[in-house]
């Protein structure tokens, strides 16, 4: 007999393509906003730690907004069954793991953030 | 109030117009050019002949039966499994059944696999040539200029990397020369390309290199794979499946759902 977890996955399967599509959409959003945060940080003239905190804070806010506006309403109203709740809450219906969802954005956008931050810092503060 | 005086360097504002913007624009345009070059150079996959298509599809059939067996009733699953295993083991789906025991042909001599090699070569070339050109362009025209200051401090070790060609010993490593702006562009422009060209673009060489470094997916139908061996492995995988259906005990689950 299959294990309980395996059976749950077979009864309500996760479609790989949709998961990939969701992650890619989120990745697009994050890399675009990271560049814009870099513009902001550069114009404000933030340096060293305060700049990185700025990035950390705003990318977490972005992820939180995605969670609150796009994921939580549909997911909660469709009454997660016991199976989805056991596998890690409402997020696991849309993404691979909650940890991925909350932290992937930080690494995705960092290079773009540093680029635009340096550029605008150089242009404004020169 | 003993503060370390902040180094300031008075630079000509024209540096921005004649170094910073040209490098950035050239980087972006090269990315776009590389994307379209890849699109244009990619040759359409050659249509396979009937027998090799059958070989591939029947292997895929076995794999999808193995991964989706729980949606079938026991009887139809067993029928399918018996048919597939018999065909696999007798080699009925092989492209040329008489070459069953022989080792696979050398991929270098097989003309059908040369196409794949050429495609890889083209991609490599599309990556290497623009990089070399831009590097030498920057080195020839812009080496030795200090153009910008990083907004975050770095340790002294970065000095040789960021200030290549600037022979000033005591300068803060935060000051960067034009070649380091090139590197920064190379890493950070991915989001710009995402925005300009859509998601699965071929503009950034960094993404491609990451893909190559990652664990390579085993090529299923690539040159050098022995189809007969693949068939036998798949037959073995199918034989060990212990069948159950998702509909097993569905009445129980339904009643539980109603009671709550």
Interface residues (C-beta under 8 A of the other chain):
Chain A: X1 X2 X7 X10 X11 X24 X28 X31 X32 X34 X35 X41 X42 X46 X47 X48 X49 X51 X52 X109 X111 X112 X113 X114 X115 X116 X117 X118 X119 X121 X122 X123 X125 X126
Chain B: X11 X13 X16 X20 X24 X70 X147 X148 X149 X150 X151 X152 X153 X184 X185 X187 X188 X189 X190 X191 X192 X194 X195 X199 X244 X246
